[in-house]
Amino acid sequence: MTGCAGTHGEQKPPPLEVKLADNSAAALSGHKSLSGAELYAINCNRCHPERSAVERNPAEWKTILLHMRVRANLPAAQADAILNYLQANSGS
């Protein structure tokens, strides 16, 4: 018999944790505020190699982030932090 997860005494798995370059564990569930650079490295590398911010101008990064936010199912705050990082470090 199937049912909703978490019924019949089933336990939910712990939140996903990612090791960052400084070896600190950051829970993606929002317990620690991650920088735009960290969020970019974590989320964008799941599907393709990380691109350098200077490869695009600010307007191009905005267009790309609008599309990728939906594809990667990013919360608005994370997408905004990633966009701010990319635009601040973009090729003008």
ZIBEL-V273907 format. One record per helix or strand of 3 or more residues. SS is the DSSP state (h for helix, s for strand). FROM is the first residue (numbers start at 1). TO is the last residue. If there is no record, write none. Layout:
ss = [SS,SS]
from = [FROM,FROM]
to = [TO,TO]
This chain:
ss = [s,s,h,h,h,h]
from = [17,25,36,53,58,76]
to = [19,27,44,55,72,88]
